[in-house]
C-alpha cells in the first residue's frame, strides 16, 4: 500500500501514450479506496484547467464504475482496473467496490473539497488567504489577459512623457538611439514586447534590483557605459594609428603584406580609421605573427626591405592591441550589449511602477504574479500554519506534467512535499521530458531530469536537508509501454529519436534516457510516409508562391478518403505556427473540406475580412498609410496592377509617394477598382450597408464561397442590433474583440482538425499530417538576464543582453551555447510530440535541400528538422515508393461502400447549415424601398423637443469647426447625409456666427490656432474626460465647453475637473469658457 512503504516519493518517467494520466488516476484511487475519508487530503495538480476537469471526470467515473462493479456489467477497462487495484492494494474486489461507493458519496456531497486543479489555481487560493499579508485587497480580481494589461500600462507610461522630466529624457534618448540605428522611431510595439519581461518569472530577481534605480540613475549608467566603450576604442585606435602611420611613412603598399588586404597592414589601417568590426585578428594575421610570414608573393623588393625594418615595431603594436583585447575586450563588448537595452531597462523599471499603480487602482492581480507573491509566504511560514489558514491540510501531492513546471512553481511546492514526506505520506510526480515544449512559459525540463535531486539546489542547510529527504524517499519508475500507436509507429519513433538523441548536447541527452517503448505486437497496420518537397518559394512567406504543401495535404486527404478507414474528425494536421494553420485551413476550406481550428478560423486571419476592415478604416481616416498599404497589397495579390511590382504599385499612390509626379490619390485608385468612396451618400450608410457596399464592389472575388465573410457579416449585424455603433465604435470593437472571434463549426461536424503542435499535446488521432517539418533551429529566447559585474558601475546589479553570436568570443560563450543547445532540444521535443500523436498513420512533409549535384545541404552549426529526418531515413535504408517518398508499413484500405470521408456529403451539410458554399449576393435595398421623409405629415410636434434638438445640433456642428470658414462645408455635409434640413440652415448659421463672434472666444477660432475638438483625456484611474475644445497657446491652455439648456453648478464643476486634469499633464496656466447654446 502506498502509505506504508518507506519510499513514498515516486517519480514516474513516462513517454507518449504510456498511460501517465491513467497512472495518476490509479494512484488517486488507491489512496481513497484505502481510506475514503482521505479524499480531502489529496491535492492532484495538472498543467491546464481542461486537464484538471478531465482528471476529475475520470476519477468520478472510475469510482462510479467500481462501485457498481457487481450491479452492472463492467467493461474490459474497468475489469482490468479492478484486477490491478486488487494486486496493488491487497483488497478483494467487493471491498474495493464498497469503499469506492463510500468515496464517491463523500466526493459528490463535498465537491468543493475534491482538490484537482492547476498549480495556478492552488497558488491563487493561497494568495487569497494571505492577501492581507501580501498587501493586497481582499476582493482583488484576477487579470488573465496579458496583452491588455501591458497595452494599458504602456499607454499610461507614454502619457507621462512631458510631465516627468527624467522619464522624458529616457524616452527621447531611446527614440534617438533607434533613429541613429536607422530603426523605426515608433517605440510603442518595442515597449510592449519588452514589457513581457515583467510577466516572466526569470525576471523576478532582476526586476527587484533595477526597480531601485531612478531614470536619472540609468542616464548616468548610460554615460558610464559609453565611457568604457570610448576609453577602450581610443586605446586600441591610438596603438593602431601608430602602426598605420609607420607603414604609411615607409610607403608600403598594403597588398605587399601576406594575404594582401586581409593581412596585418590593413588590420592596423581599419582600426586606425575607427572601424572596430574586425578588431579580433583573423587566422592570416595570426599566421603572420606566429610563423613570421610577412610578405605576399607579389611584394616588391623595396616593400620587402621596408617591412623587414619595421616589423619588430609592428609586432610590439600588435601585441599591445592583443593585450588590451585579452584584458578588456569582454568588458568592452558587454558595455555595448548592455548599452543596447539600457534605455529599455530604465523604461521597464518605470513600467513596473506604473503597472503596480494601475493594478492597485483597478484592484487586479495578474495571474503571473501568484507564484512570485506567495514565494515568500511558503518559504517563511511554517507549513502547519499555512494549512491552518487555508482550512485544509493536504497530506498527498500528485503532480502531473511536471516537465512544464517552472522553477518558482516547484520551489513553492517543495516545502509542502517536504512536510508530507516527513510524515511518511505518499507523493508522486509524473512527467515526460521529451514532451517539454513550454520553456517559453518558464517551464524547466532540467529540474524534472534531475529528480530526485533538487535542480539548482542552494548550499544552505535547509536545501541540503530537503534534498536528502527527497533522495531517501524516492522511487523511480519508467512507464515504457505504448498503448496508443501501431507497432510500426512505435518502432520508428524508438529508432529515430535514439538517432536524434546523439545530436543533443551531452549533458541534455539524459532527457531522452529510457525513451524506447514496448508496443502491442497484435496492434499492427501502421503506416508512415516522409517526403521532401523541392519548393520554389520561401516557406516562411505566407503571401507569395504556389501553395505546394497545402495542395499536397489536400491530395493526402483524398487518398485517405479512398481507404474508407478514417472519418474526417479522426485526422489532424499539426503545424508549428499559427500562420501555418491559417494557411492550410484556408486552402482546405476553399476546396470544400471543413476544418476545426481555434488558430485558423479566426475572422482576423482572413485576408478578405481584413481588407473589408481596412476599407472601413481608410474611409474613417484617409491619411493612414499603413491601412492604404494593406489595401493596395490585397489588390496587388489579385493582379490588379498587372505586371507591376508591389513597390511600383505603392509608387502610384499619392498618399504613399507624394513626390511621384505620376501618382494618383487612393480614392482615384479605388475608383479604378470599382470602389467610389467619395459619393455623397456614403456617410449615411449603416454599418451593415457599408460592408454590403464594399462586398458588391469587390465581387466576384470577395464573396465567392467564403465562410469567413459570411460569419463576419453575421457579426456586424449582431453588433448593430445590440447597440447603435458608429464606424469608429465598430473599428474599436474589431481591434479589441472582433478580430479574435472564430467561425463556429459544431463539434459533431465531420471536420479535419488543424492545430499547433502545442495544442495537440495530450491528444491522439488516427491519422496525423505534418506539412511544415523543415524549420531551422532558432533560439527560443533571444536575450538573457546577467550580472554584468562592471567595476565602475557597481549599482548595475543585473542587465538584459541579447544572445548573439558575438558572445562566442567572450566569457559569456557558455550562456550563448546553452541557449543554442536548449533551443535544439525544444525543436526535437516538438518533433517528438508531433510524431507520437498518431495511432495508425503519420504523413510528414519536409524540405528537399539537395543542390543540383544532389548533395544535401546541411544547416550549421546545428542540423534542422529536414537534416535529421533525411539523414536518418537514408542511413537506415528506408524504402521509397514510386514517387520517391520514404515509406514504412503498408497502406490498408477497405473496398466497401459507405465512404466515411465524403466531400459531397460535407457540402450538403454546409448548405443545410449555413449555405456557406453559395456566393454572397448583395443588392442595394435603397432601390427597392423608399421612405417618406416628411415625418410632420404623420406625427405632431409633441414628439420632439425642438429647442433641445436644435441645441444638440449646434453642439454637433461646433465639434467639427476649427474656424468660421469651416461652417459652410460642414453644414453642406450635414445636409447631404440628412442630418440637417435645408430650412434649418439659416438659423443654425446665424446662431453659430453669434457664438464664434463673442469677443472672449473669437480669437480662439482664428487660423493658425492650435486647437483640439473633443479629444479624450485619460486619467490615471482610467477615467476619460472629453472637453469640447482645448486651445494650446504657448504654455497656456484654454478650455471651451458648450452647453444646452439652463445654467447648472455641475457645469462649472466639470470645467474644474478639466483644468485639474490638464494641470497634471503639465499645463499650469489655464482658463475656461462656458458657452451656452440656444439657452
N, C-alpha and C positions, 0 to 999 in steps of 0.2 A: 504493500500500500504506500502511496506517495508520502504520507505523513510520518512513516516510521523509519524510512531509510535515512542513513547518515549523509547521503549525497542528495541534498534537496534542491540544489541549483542545477537544473537540467537545461543544457543548450542544444537545441535541435538544429543541425545544419542541413538544410533541405536543398532540393533542386526543383526545377519546374515540374509540375504535375505529380509531385510526390506526396500530396495529401497533407500539407502542413496545416491548413485550416481544419481538416478532419482531425489531425493530431491535437490541435489546441482544444477543439470541442470535446474530444475524447477525454483529455486530462481534466477539463472542467467537470465533465460528467462524473469522473472518478471521485473528484473531491465532494460533489454534492450528494452522490449516492452513498459515499462513506458516512457522511453526516449531512442530511438535508438542511439543517439549520445553518450550515456553513455558507450558504449561497451569498449572504450579505457581507461575508468577509473576503470575498474573492473580487479582485479587480482585473478584468481582462481588457487589454489595451490593443487597439488596432491603429492603422495609419489613416483611414478615411471614415467619414460618417457612414458612407454606403457599406463599407466592410463591417463596421460595428453593427449596423442594423441586420446585415445578412448573418452575422455570427449569432446575434440574439435569436433570430428566426430559426437557425439550425439547432441551437441548444434547446429552445422550447419545443420544436418539432420532434427532436430526438427523445426528449423526456416524455412527450405525449405518446410516441410510438412504443417506447419501452414500458410505459405504464399500462398500455392496452395490449401488451405482448400476448396475453392469454385470452383476451376477449375479442380480438380482431385478428385476421390472418396477416402475420408480418411478412414484409417483402424480404428479398435476399440481403439487402443492405442492412436492415435492422437485425436480421438473424446473425449476420457477420459481426455487427457491433456488439450484440449481446454476448456472443462467444468470446470476443476479445475482453469485454468487461469481466466476464466470469474468470478468465485466465489471470487477468492482472489484478483483480480485487480479491479473488478467492471466495466470492459470494456465489450462491446458486441463482438461477435466473428468476425465481419467484421473489427472492429477497431484493434483487436489483429492481424488478418491476414494481414492487411495493414501495421501495424508497424513492423511485422515480416519481411515483404518484404523489408522495408527500412533498418532494422538492418542487414539482410542478405547481402544486397548490400554493405553496409558500411564495413562489416567484410571482404567480399571477395575482395573488392578493396583496403583495407588497412590491409591485413592479418598479417603483422608484428606487428600490434598494438593489435591484438587479443591475450590477455595475459592469456593463460592457460599453466602452466608449473610446474615443480617440484620446491621445495624450493631451491634446489641447483642451479638450472638454474637462478632463480631470484637473489640469492646472488652472483652468478657468474657475472651477469650483473652489480651489484653494485661494485664488486671488479674491474671489467674492468674500470668502470667510475672513481673510486678512486684509480687506480693503482699507480699514481704518489704520492698521499698522503700516500700510504702504502709502498712506496719504491720498487715498482715492475716495471719491464719494461712494456711498453705499449702493446707490442706484445707477451706476455708470452703464452706458451702452457699449456693446462690442462692435467695433468697426471692422468689417471684413474686406471692404473694397480699398485695396492699397492705392490704386491709381487715383481714385477720387480724393483720398486723404492727401496724397503727395501734390496733386494739382492745386488743391485749395491752399496748402502750405506755401508752395512756390509763389502763388499769386499774392498771398499776404506778404511774403518777403519782398517781392518786387515793389509792392505798394509802399514800402518803407524807403525806397530809393528817393533821395532828395530831402528826406526828413532826418534820417540817421546818417550823419556825415561820414563816419568811419565805414559803415556798410556801403555807402555810395561810392567811396573811394575804391573799395574792394571790387564792387561790380564794374566800375569804369575800368579798373586795371585788368579785370578778367576779359572784358569786351575788347580792350586794346590788344591784349596778348593774342586773342583769337584772330583779330584783324591782321596783326603782324604775321601770323602764321597762315594768312590768306584763307581763314576758315570763316564760316557763317557767323556774323556778329549776333544773330538772334540766339540768346543763351537759354531760352526757356526750356527747350527739349533737353539740352545737356544737363541743366539743373535738375530736371525731373528724373533723368536717368541716374545721376549721381546721388540723388536723394534716396534711391533704393538702398544705399549703404546703411541708412538709419534703421531700415527694416531688418537687415541681415544680422544674424547672431554674431558672426565673426567680427562685426564692427563694434560690439558692445564695449569691450575694454578700451579700444582706441578712442571711441567717441566720448567716453567718460573723461579721458585726458584732454583731448583737443577742445572740448567744450569749456575748459577752464581758460582758454586763450581768447582774447578780445580781437576784433578786427584790426585794431592798431598793432597788436602783438604780431598778427600774421603779416602785416605790411612790413614790420621790422624784420621778421624772419625772411621775407622775400628779398629784402636788401642784403641780408647776410648770405643767403644762397647765391645771389648774384656776385657778391664779393669773392666767395670761394671759387666760382667759375672764372671770374676775370683774373684773379691772382694766379691761378693755375695756368691759364692760357697765356698770360703775359710772360711768365717764367719760361714756358716752352717756346713761345714765339721769339723771345729775346735770344735764346740759345740758337734756334734755327736761323734767325736773321744773321747771326754772327757767322754761321757756317755758309749760308747762302751768299753773303757778301764776299766771303773768301773765294768762293767758286767764281763769282762774277768778276772779282778783281783779277783773277788769273785768266779770265776769258774762256773758260772751259764750256764747251757745248754739253748740255745736259744729256744728250744722246751718247756722249762718249763714255758715260758710266755704264757699268754692267746692267743689262736689260733696259737700257735707254730711259724712257720717261717713267718706267715702272721701278727705276733704281733709286739709289740713295740721294743723288743730286736733286731730283725733282721732289723727293720726300722732304728735304730741307726747304725747298722753294715754296711748296704748298703751305707748310706750317708758317713760314715767314710771312706769307701773304694773308694769314688768318684763316686758312682752310684746315679745320681740325677734324674733318670727316675721316681721314686716313691717318690718324695720329698713331695708331699701332702699326709698326713696320711689317711689311709683307715678307714672304719667305725669300724673295730675291734680295731684299735689303739685308736680311739676317745672314744670308749666304755671303754677301759682300764682306761683312764684318768677320764672320766666323771662319770663312775659308780664304780670306784675303784676295778675293776676286773683284777687282775694282773697275776694270775697263771692258768695253764691248768690243766685238770683233771689228767694227768699223771705226774704232777710235784712232785718231791721228797720233803720230809720234809726239807732236808738241803737247797735245792734251794729255797723253800718257805720262809724259815727264811732269807736267803741271800737277796732275793728280797725285803722282808719287810724292811731290814736295809738300802737299798739304794734307795727305790722308791721315797722318797722325793727329792733326788738329781736328779733322772731321770725326775721327774715332772718338776723340775726347768729347766733342759736342754731342755726338750720337749717344755715348754712354751717359752723359749728363741728362739728356732727354729721357733715356730709358730709366735712369734712377728716379727721376721725377714721376714717371709713369708708375713705376713699381711702388713707390711710396704713396702717391696721392691720386692716382687715376680713379680708384674706386670711389673716393670721396667726391672727385670732380664729376664723374658720371652720375653718382647718386644725387648730387646737388641739382643737376639738370632734370633728372627724373622726378625728384620731389618738387622742383620748381614748376613742372608741368601742371601739377594738381594743387599747388599751394593756395591759389585763389578759390578753387573749388572746396578745399578743406576748410578755408575760412568761412565760405558761404555755408558749407554743411554744418559747421558749428552754430551759425546763426539760425539755419533752418531748423535744427534740432530744438533750439529755444522757442522759435515761433510755433513749431509743431506742438510742443508741450503746452504752450499757452493756448493754442487752438483746441487741443484735446480737453484742457480744463474748462474752457468756455463752453464747449459743446458737450461736456460730460461724457466723453468717449474714451475707450482704451482699445488700441489696435490689437488684433489677435496675436501679432508677433511679439507684443510686449509681455505676454503672460509668463513665459519661461524666464525672461530677464527679471521681471518684478518678483517672482516667487523664489528665485535662486537664493537670495539672502535669507529668506524665512526658513527654507528647508535646511540650509547649511547651519543656521544659527540656533533654531529652536529644537527642543527635544521632540522626537517622533511621537511619544505618547501625548504630548501637549497639542501637536498638530491634529492628531486623531480626535482628541477631545473637542477641539474647535470645530472640526468638520462634521462631528457627530457619527463618524464611522471609524472602525478600526479594521483595516484590511490586513489579513494575515497571509494572503496568497496573491502573487502577481503573475499574470500570464501575458507576456508581451509578444505580439505578432509583428512581422515586417520590420524586425529590428535593424536591418541593414540600412533603412532610410531614416533612422533616428538621428537627431543632431547631438552634438557634444553637450550642449546645455540641457537638452531634454534628458539625456542619460545621467548627467551629473545631478539633476534634480531627483531622479528616481533611485540613485544608488543608496542614499540613506534609508529610504523606505524598504528596499530589498534587504539591506543590511539588518534592519530591525527584525524583519520577518525571518531571515535565515538564522539569526541569533536565537530565535525561539524554536528552531528546528521545524519550520514550516516549508511546505513545498512551493517552489517558484520555478517558472520556466520562461525561456526566451526561444523564439523560433525566427529564423531568417534565412535568406539566401543572398550571399554577397554577389553572386553573378547577376542578380536582378537589381542591384543598387543603381538606379538611374535618376535619383533625385538629389545629386550633390549640389545642384544649383538652388535647392531649397534647404541647404545646410546639412543634408544627410551626410554621414561619415561612415563609410563601409569599413574602414580600418578598425574601428572600435568593436565591430562585430567579429572581424577576423582575429582580433586579439583575445577575445574571451576564452577562458575565464579571467585572464589578466585584464587590468584596467588600462585602457589606452590613454597615453599621456598622463599617467599617474603622477601625482605630486610626491615629493620626498618627505612630506610631513608624516608624523606618526599615525594620524587618523587614516590617511590614504593607504599607507602600508598595511595597517591592520585590516582595513576593509578588503584589500586585495587578497590577503592571506585567507580571510574567511571565504571569499568567493572561490578561490582555488581549492580550498579544502572541502568545500561542499559541492563541487561541480561534477557533473557527468556530461560528457559529450556524446551525442547520438547523431548518426547520419541517416537521413531519410533518403534512401538510394533507389527506391522503386518508382518507376514512372507509370501512373495509372491512366494517363491521358492519351499518349500518342501511339501510333502504329510502330512496330519494331523497327521498320526501315528508317523512320524519322529519328527514333532514339539512337540508333547506331550511328547515323550520320552526325548527329549533334555530339555524341561522345567523341568521335574521331576528330571532327572539325575543331571543336573547342579545346581539345587536348593539343592539337597542332597550333592553334592561335595562342594558347597559353604561353608558348615559348617566345612570343613576340612582346609579352608584357615585361615590364621592369622586374628584375629578380625578386625584390622584396615585396612586390604586389602579387606575385604568382600564387601565393597561398590563398588568395581569394577564390581561385579555381581548383584548389585541392579537393579531391574526392568528388569530382564532377561526374564521373562515369555512373550511369544509371542502368538498372536492370529493367527489362520490359517483359511483357507477356508474349511469349513466342506464338501463342494462338491468335494474337491481335496483329495480324499482318495485313498486307494490301496497301501499305503506304506508298506514296509516290512523291518524288522531289524533282524539280526541274530548275536548272540555272541557265540563264542566257545573258550574253554580254552584247549590248547594242552599240553599234558604231554611230553615235549621234553626230549630226552636222550642225548642232546648235549648242548654246550654253545652257546646261541643265538648270543653272541657278536663276535664269531669267525667265520669269513666268509669261512674259508678254511677246516673246519672239519665237520664230521657228515652228516646225511641224510638231504636232503632239505625238511624238514617236512612242513614248512609253504608254500614254493613255490609250492609243489605238491598240497597242499590244495587250493591255489589260482587257479591253473590250473583246479582243479575239479569244483570250483565255476564258472569259465568261461564256462566250458562245460555245467553246469546246466543252465546258462543264455542263452547259445546257444539254448537250448531246449525250452525256453519260447517263442521264436520268437518275443520278445518285444523290444530288445535293440540292436542297432548297436554297433559295436566294439568301435567306436570312442566316444560313449556315456558312456563308462566305464573308471573309473580312479582307479589306485592303488596308495594309498598315503602312504608314508613312512617318517620316522623321519630323516634318514641319507642317504647320497649319496651311501654309500657302500651297504645299503639295496636295494636301487633302482637298483644298478648294479646286485646284486644277483638275484632278482626276474626277472628282464628283461632278463638277460642271460638265465635263465631257460626257460622262455616262448619262447624266440627265438629258443631255441633248440627243443621245442615242436611244432614249426611251426606257432606260433602266433606272428605276428609283433607287435611291440610296438613303441610308440613315447615317447622319454625321453631325455631331454638335459643332465641329470645326468648320465643315464645308458648307453647311446650309444656312450660314449667317447671311442676312439680307445685305449687310455691308460688304460681303465678299463678291457680290455680283457686279460686274462692270456696267451692266445695263442700268441697274438700280443706282449705282454710284454716279453715272452720267446724268440721270434724272435729278438727283440731288445737287449735282454740280451746276446744272442749268438753273435750278431754283436759286442757288447761292449767287450765281452770276447775275440773275435778274434783280436780286436784292442789292448787291454790291458789284458794280460793273468794272471796278478798278482792281479786283482781286486777281493778281497774276497767277497765283497757284491754281485757282479754280479754272481760269482760262486755259492754262496749260493742260489740266486734266481733261477738259472738254475737247481740246484740239487733239490730244493723244487718242481719245476714243475714236474720233473721225479719221485720224491717220491710220489706225489699225484696221479700219474698214475701207481703206483705199480711196478716201475722198480727196486726197491730194495727189492722186496719180502716181507718177514716178518720183516725186519729190521726197527728200529725206525729211525726218521729223524736224531736224534743225532748220531746214528750208521752210517747213510749214510754220514754225514759230516766227521766222523772219518776216512772214507775210502778214503777221498780226501787229497792228499799230500799238496796242497796249503792251505787248511784249518787246517789240523792236521799234520804238517811236522814231528812231533816226533813219530807218529804212525808207527811202523815198517811195518805193512801190507798195508799202504796206497799207492795209485797209483795216478799218475798225472791226472788232469782234462781232458787233451786231451785223455788219455787212457780210462778214464771213458766214454767220449763222443763216442769214437770209439766203445765201447761195445753197445752203443745205436744206432749205425749206422751213426754217425756223425764224419767223419775224417777231422778235420780242418788242418791237417799237410801236406796235399797233396800239391805238388809244385805249381800247377796251381791256388790255392785258391786266391792268391794276384792279379791275373789277372782278376778276376770276376768283372763285373759291379755291381752296387747296386741291380738292378733287378735280376741279375743272382745269387748273393749270397743268397738272400732271397728265390729264387726258389730252390736253393740247400738245404737250411735249411728245406723247406717245404717237398721236396722229401724225405729227410732223416727221417722226423718225421711223414710221412704218416703211417697209415691212420688217426691217431688221429687229427693232427693239421689242416688238410684240409677237414675235414668231416662236410659239411653243416654249415660252419661258416661265416656269413656275415662280421664279423669284419676283418677276414683275407683277404677277397675279397676287401673290401674297403681300407685296409692297402696297398695291392699290387697296387691298383689304385693310391694311394697317392705317393708311391715310384716311380712309373712310371712317374707321373706328375711332381714331383720334379726333376727327372733325365732329363726330357725334357726341363725344364725351364733353367737349367744351369748345367754345369759339377759339380758333387759333389763327394768328397772323402767320405770314410766311416765315418771319423770324422766329416766332414761337415754335413752329414745326421744325425749323432747322436746329434750334437748340435741343428740342426733344430727340431729334435724329442723332446728333452728336453725343448726347448723354446716354440714351437708351435704345433708340430705334435701330441703330446700326448693329446692335448686338442681338436683335431678335432673329429667330431661326424659322425656316419653313417647318411647319408641323406635319410630320408623317406618322400615322398611327403605328403603335408598336407591333400590331399583328400584321402589318403590311409586309408582303414578301419582298424585302429590300436588302440590297447588299450593304454591309457595314463598312464605312470608311472612317478611320480614326488614326490618331497618332499612336506610336508605339507606347508612349507613356500611358495613354488612356486604356490600351489593351492589356496592360499588366494585370494579372489575376483572372483574365478571361481565357476562353478557349473556343475554337471554331473548327468545323470540319475541314475547311479549306482556308489557307492564308496566302495572299498575294502581296509581295513586297516589291513595288515597281521602282524604287529610288535608292537601291543599295549601292551607292557609289561615292559617298561623301568622304572628303579628306578629314583628317584629324585636326580639329581646331580647339584651341584652349577653351575649356568651359568657363574659366574665369580669366579675364584679361588684365586683372590688376590684383594687388595684394597689399595688406597692411604689414608694415615692418617697423622695427625700432631702429631709426637711422643712426643714432649714436654720434651726431656731429659734436665735436668738442666745443666748437664756437657757438653752437645753438643748443644748449642743454635743455632749454624749455620745450623743444620739439621732441616729445617722447615717442610719438607714433606718426607715421606718414603713409599715405597711399601712393604706390608706384605702379606704373604699367609693367606688365610681364612681357617684355620684348626681348628679341634675340640678342640685343646689346649686352644683356645681363650675363651672357655666357662667358664673357671675358672678365668677370668680376667675382668677388667673394659671394655674390648672390646667385651664382650659377646653379647651385643646388635648388634654390627656390624656383627658378625658371624651369629646370629639368623636372622637378617634382610635379609641377602643374602640367607639363607636357606628358609625363607618364600617366598621371591620373586621368587626363583627357582621353588618352588612348584607351584606358580601362573603361571610361564612360562609353566610348564608341563600341567597344567589344560587348559590353553589357547590354547595349541596345540591340545588337545583333542577337545576343542570347535570348532576350525577351521575345523578339520577333520570331526567331526560328523555333521556339518551344511552344508557340500558341496553337499550331495545327494538330488536329487528331489524325487526319488522313492524307492531306496533300499540302505541299509547300511549293509555291512558284516564286522564284527570285529573279528580278531583272536588274542587272548591274551594267557597268560601262566597259566597253571594249577599248582598252588602252594600247592596243598593238599599233605600232607605227607601220609605215609602208614596207619595211623589211620584216614585218611580222614579229618583231621583237617587242615584248611587253615593256611599257614604260612605268617603272615602279616609282611611287612617291617617296620623297626623302624629307626629313630623316626617318620618318615613321611610315609604314605602309597604310594605305587607306582601305576601305571596305572592299573595293574591287580587287586590290592586290592580294589580300588574304584569301578571298574566295577563289580567284583564278589560280593562285599558287597551289592551294590545297587540292583543287579538283584535278589539276594537271599532274601533280606529284603522285596522286593516288590512282591515276589512270581511270578516272570515272568515265564511263562510256558516253558517246554522243549519239543523238538521233540524226535523222536525215537533214535536219535544219541546223546542225552544229550546236545543239543545245545539250548541255550535260544532263543526264537523267539517271535517277536511282529508283528502282522498283518498276512496276508495270501499271499502265493505265487500265482501269477496270470500268466497264460500262454495262448498263442494263438495256437490253433491246426489247423493252416492253412499253406499252402505251402509258399515258398518264404522266406526261412530262411535268416535273416539278418546277421547271425553270422556263416558263413560257412567257416570252416578252409580249406576245399579242394579248394574253390574259391580263398582264400587268397594265397594258394600255387601256383595256376595257375597264379595269378597276379605277384608273385615274379619271377616265371620262365620267364614270358614275360619281366619283368622289368630288372632284373639283373642276373637271373639264380643263385640266392644265395643259393638255396636249393641243387644244384648239388655239387658233390665233386670237389675240386680244383685239376685239373690234371696238372702235370708238366712233362716235358721231356727235356733232355739236348740237346739244339739245336746244340751243337758242333758236335754231332754225325750225324747230318743231313746236316750241312753246312760246307764247307771247304773254307777257304780264302787263296788265294795265297799270300805269304808274300814277294815275290821277286818284290817289287814295281819298282825297277830300270829297269825292263823289259818293263814297260809301261810308266813311267814318266822320264823326263830328270832331270839332276841335278839342273836345273834352278829353280825348285820348292822349293828347300831347301837351306838355307844359312848354309852350313856345318860348317863353322867356328863358327857362333853364337850358333848353336845347340850343338856343341862339348863343348863349354864353359859352356852352361847351364847344360849339363850332368855332367861336372866336379863339378859344384856348387852343384848339387843334391847329388852326391856321398860324397862330403865333409861334407854335412849336417848330414850324417849317420855315420861318422867316429869319434871315440874318440881317438884311437891310430892307428899306422900304421898296427897293427895286424888285425884291423877290415877290411882292404881293400879287401882282397881276399873273405871273406864271403859276403861282400856287393856286389862285382862285380858278384859273382855267383848267388846271389838272383836276381839281375837285369837282368842277362842273362835268368834265369828261367821264369821271367814274361814278357820277350820280350822287355824290355826297352833298353838293351844293346845287340848288335850283337857280336858274337864271334870274328870277325875281328877287333872290336873296343877295345877289352880288353887290348892288349899290349900298345897301345898309351895312353889309359886312365891311366893305372897303372904307366907308366913311368912319365907322367905329374904330377900325384898326389904325387909320391915319391919325385919328384923335389920340389914341393910346401912344403911338410912337412919337407924336409931336410934343408930348409932355416934356417940359424943359429939364426935369430931373433925370429923365432916362433917354432923351433923344440922342445924346452923344454916344450912347452905348449901342446904337443901331446904325452907326456910320460905317463906311467902307474902311477896311484895314483893322477894325476892332477884332481882338482875339476873343471869340465868344463860343460857348458850348451850349447847345439846346438839349435839354432832357438827357443828360449823361448821368449814369449811375455813380454813386459814391459808396464803396464797400467799406463798412466799419469793421473793427477787429472782432466784433461779436457776430459777424456775417449779416448784420442788418444792412439793408440797401436804402439809401436816400436818393431822391431824384429831383433836384431843383429844376424849375422851368428854364432858366437861363443863367449861366455863370460867365462873367466877363473878367478876363485877366488883364489888368492894367499895371505893368511893371511888377512891383511887389505888393500890389493891392488887388483885392478881389471884390467883385460886386455881384450880389445875388439878386435876381429879379424873379418874382413869382406872381403868377396870375391867378386870381380867384374869381369865382362867380357867386352871386347871391350876396347875403348880408355879411358885414364885418363880424369877425369872431376872434376871441382872445387866443384860440388854438392856432390861428394863422401865424401870430407873432411867435408863439412857442415853437412852431415848426421852423420858422426862419432862424431862431436862436440855435436850433439843432444843426441847421445847415452851416451856420457860421462856426460853430464849435468843431464840426467835422473838418471844415476847411482849415481851421487853426491847427488841428492835429496833423494835417497834411503839410504844414509849414507856412501857410498864408496867415500871417499875424495881423495884417491890416485889412479890414473888411468893412463893408456896409451892405445894407439890403434895402430893396424897394418892393413893397406890396402893391400890386396893380389890380384894382377891381374892375372886371369887365362887365358891362351892362348891368350895373347894380340895380 
